[in-house]
Structure formats: structure tokens, C-alpha cells
Amino acid sequence: MAEEILETSLKHSAPTSTKEYIPSPPHVRGGYFLIGTTSPEELFISEDFEEDQQMVGDTVKEFCIKEIQDPFFQRGRELVVTNEADKAEMVAILKRAGDLGLCGVSIPEAYGGMGLDFKTNTLISYNLSHGFSFATTLGAQTSIGCLPLVYYGTEAQKQQYLPKIASAEFIAAYALTEPNAGSDANSGKAKATLSKDGKHYILNGQKIWITNGGVADVYTVFAKIEDDEKLSAFIVERTYEGFSIGAEEKKFGIKGSSTVPIFFDNCKIPVENLLGERQGGFKMALTILNGGRIKAGTGAIGGAMNALDRAVKYGKERKQFNVPITSFGAIQYKIGDIAMRIFANQAACFRTADMIDQKRVSLKSNGVSDGESKIKAISEFAIEASIVKVKGSELVCYAIDEAIQIHGGMGYAVETGLGMGYRDARITKIYEGTNDINSMLAVGELSKRGLVTKELDLVGAGKKIPRFIAQQMNPFRSKSNEQEQERIVQGIKNTFLYVSGMAGKKLKKKLVEEQEIILNLSTILQEAYVGESALLKVQKLTKDAQSDKRKLVIQEQMVQLYLYEALAKVRKAAMEAVASFATGRARKRHVKMIQRMLKPYEVNPKELRRNIAQAVIDRGGYEF
């Protein structure tokens, strides 16, 4: 299964046009971070958002607090759509979001939307986390619900549907998953046949786990036409003959979001509602999912920040032994660790979003259409999208768990909202592709670009490893803190190149079947990207005369702590991978190479966490 997922995903991510383009800056290439160098000035960071972009983000946060947190938390309960009154209220809230323009943030202005760039949309996702499960509802409306039409729709289709989605007159949904087709989406059984008069496609089958499905007016539905090998996509309206909706799922979390199965019994779809090219549905699904992964990861980081802020507020108020519990080292460990991870992962998210925007602008300047430039730009960064999604979802689950722990018994009280956050957070490791699938896709995509399409010179990068090791063994090498950090990041990159190369040499084509080794490699790859992103951010802030110097001291310590922890994760993953494919002298040789590339980083993690925690406590929450 893994081989099929990797091969189909990578094959469909390749450019489809032969037009010669003016090249983007070297760093604006998916996977380039592993083999190349990005200067701090080239990195987009949260501090670079303009005032109007920040205002949009603040509007989303204020809306979520006003519409979700204040009314429902005050009543000590959550929004639950299996209750018909709550479902109606959820729809009303979404309509009010539409009145503010929040349902059209991804839709071009020509069709009634705001036409915001990708990084502003990620900022919206970051702040949307304050809406708990409503974030899933609005997120589906502004992402998977409308983007298939934005990217692939005809002019007539866009005119007909997008203005209504932007205003929330129409609620939108996306129907891909089937009972026996999840990660292997192209194996779906839903089938469409052309009617005798050629005016309709007759669709039969079912879809499950459809977000917004119980309240939607229009659906993007994926199915195969007759005996086609690949999926096609269709625009299906709720009122179409032969279409029906099942009961709301009783879910563990995200209870304020509608999730239902939908059914097609000779459902008649006008032929003009074929979306995109015939058999182009699988490629479409991958593009939409890649964009959704970045937004999901960014939203998860926002959720982690929300959990941290709540934990700090409670910890400062809660006293034991006549002092606030935030004065205890065990509590500071949790606060410092969460804050550090938020800082690093946020840097990776906004870095990725900005590169997508840069790639899109570059493509448009070369005459590529608006829709095609967006498709190609998102597909370019499939590797980074998977990393951002995996790391963000892991972070929010960790953060909310520790926030409950800091609250102690009160963490179990409904009124705090932490239990709801705990249940809502867990889905982030599953939707937009499970974390295991995303981890394997990141490695597979990188390998494809390096060894098949030759877009990335992985072999050339690997040949530089001996020189790097020689430099590490030089007793007279410079050991400034910044150079040590750059050494760590490069050592992690080289470890990925070395271990993946040795595993490939040993296992050849069988490597794709060794999912445990691929997951080890993905851990290394993730730490290389996120660790470098955090370091570049601090380097950029250091060169900015306008930076808050007191805050910068803490941000520098966050990078030190992140790289310290990353080294431990990478050593474990690398050693485990090597032990899984090598024995005897070969294993000893590989272990020795890894040790040379991953030299110890001599910092005091306890003091770093305490310093970071105290800064967060003094500010009353995360402000970095």
C-alpha cells in the first residue's frame, strides 16, 4: 500500500506544462532545504505580516471568542451538532462569519471573496483555533469546500457557486473518503455512468466522514466514470435527485462540526458539473490535501498556543504551599517546552506558506493562469506540507495534554474547555491524511525528486558529507553559538542523506516496504526542516535593528533548546534505522558516521526551559 501511495502521489505532483519559466529564487523549491542554503533574509516570519493581515487574523480570533467561547463556555457546555438546536446555531454562526467576509478568504474578489494570499490564509487558520470544533466547519468552507472550484472550475461554474459560498448562502463540503477507500483514495467504488441522452452522469455509491456534510448545499464528489482507472470530480447539489444524507456521526471530538455519510442512488448530475478534466480527480484531491495540510498544521499550532495561555493563566492563580504553581520546576518544564515547540513550528509554517506565495507569483509572471499557478505552487511544496501537518498535530496533542496536567483535577472540569480541546485536538493526527501516511509521503516525494526526476541533487549533497565530518574533527574549528547551531542543522541534514543512502543501497526497491525505516527517516527530515526554520528566524531577528532585544534573548534560547532536543530525536531515529538494515561491521561503521555527524550540543536544558517558561509566565502567555 505504501508503495502505491508514494508512487501515485509523486507521479501526479509533477509539472504538466512544458513551458519554459523564469526560475524562482533557488530556495523556493520543494525539498531544497535539505540540500541547499537559505539566507535569513529570504525567510518570511510572523513579524513580517503587515498591519492589514494582522487585522484579518485578529478579526477571526475575536469572532471565535465572541461566537464560540463566550456563549458556550459560560453555559459550561460545548456545541454539539447531534442536537438539532445546536446544529441550527452552528449554521447561524457560519452565516455570520459569511457576513464578515470570512467564508470568502480563499475565493478571488471577482467572485465575491477576499482573494487573500496563502500566508494570510495560514494566519487565519492559526487564529481560527480559538473556535475549537467550529474551526473545522469554517476551515472546510474556506479550504476543501471551495478550493476545487477556485482551482479547477470553469468560468460558468465559478460564477454559479463561488459567490454563494463566499457569502455562506451555500455551505460547501468535500467528499472523497469511502468505507474501503481512505489513504488509498483512488480505490473508491463510487461510479458514474453517462445517461443515454448524454445530459447527465448517473452516480451510485457512498462517501463517509464528510465534514459539513449534514448542512452543506454543494459538494465536490470524487468517483470513477465507467471503467476509468482514475477518479473524476463532480459538483453535486443537495437537491439533486438520488442524493441523500445519513445521520450525524457521534464523534469522540469536534462535536460542533457536522460529519455524516452521504449516498448516491442513481443520482443525476448535469454533465456540465464535471469539475476539471475527466480522470483528473485524484490529482485534484492531492493538491487540495497539500494545501489543507499546511492550514491544519498551522491551526494546530494556534491550538497549542491557546492551551498554553490557559495553562499559564491558571498556573499563576493556583497556589500550593503558599506560592503559585508556576514557580515549580516541573510546571516550568512543561511551559518552557511547549513554548519552544510553538516557536519552532510556527517558523516552519509561515516559511512554507510564503514560499508557496512566491512560487505562485513567479509562475504568474511567466504567463501561467491564476488557477494553474496556485495548483503548481502548492504541489511544489508537498514535502513541507506533510512535515508541517505532522509536527503541528503532534504539538497540539502534546500541549493540550500538558495543559490539563497543569490544571490538575480542574483540567477535567467542563467549564475550562480543556477536555473539549483534548478531544478536538486528536483528530488533527488523522484528517488530511494520517500522520503515518504524511510521514511516508514526505520521504517518498523527496526520494522521487532526487532519484527519478532529478529535481534535487541528493547524490551531490551526499558527496559533501566527508568534508563536513573532517571539519567536525578539526580541533581548531570555530565554536561560536551560531556556528554550532548551523553545524547541528547541517549534521541532521547529512544524517538523513547518509542513512537514506545506505538503506537504499542495502534494501534497494524493498526499502519502500520497510515502513518503520521510512518513518525513522521522516523523523530526521522533519527535525531538519523545523530546526533550520527556527534558527533562520532568530538569525533574521538578530539582524533587525527593530527587534525586541529582551524577547530575542528568549527566542535564541528557544532555538538552543529545540536543537538540543532535535539531536536526541535524530540520534534515536538514525540508530534505529541503521539497526533495522545493517549488521556486524557495516552497522558499526554506520553508527560511527552518525556519531561524527551528530556531535553533542553542550547546553543546560533545565535552565533554558526555566528561562523560557519565566518569560512566558511574566507575559501572561505566549507572545513570541
Secondary structure, DSSP 8 states (H G I E B T S, - for coil): -HHHHHHHHHHHHS-----------TTSSTTHHHHS---GGG---GGG--HHHHHHHHHHHHHHIIIIIIIIIHTT----TTSHHHHHHHHHHHHHHHHTTGGGTTS-GGGTS----HHHHHHHHHHHGGGTTHHHHHHHHHTTTTHHHHHH--HHHHHHHHHHHHHTSS-EEEE--BTTBSSSGGG---EEEE-TTSSEEEEEEEEEEEETTTT-SEEEEEEEETT-SS-EEEEEETTSTTEEE------SS-TTS-EEEEEEEEEEEEGGGEESSTT-HHHHHHHHHHHHHHHHHHHHHHHHHHHHHHHHHHHHH-EETTEEGGGSHHHHHHHHHHHHHHHHHHHHHHHHHHHHHHHHHHHHHTT--HHHHHHHHHHHTHHHHHHHHHHHHHHHHHHHHHHHHHHGGGGG-GGGSHHHHHHHHHGGGTTTS-HHHHHHHHHHHHHHHHHTS--S-HHHHHTTHHHHHHHHH-TTS---HHHHHHHHHHHHHHHHHHHHHHHHHHHGGGGGG-HHHHHHHHHHHHHHHHHHHHHHHHHHHHH-TTS-HHHHHHHHHHHHHHHHHHHHHHHHHHHHHHHHH--HHHHHHHHHHHHHHS------HHHHHHHHHHHHHHHTS---
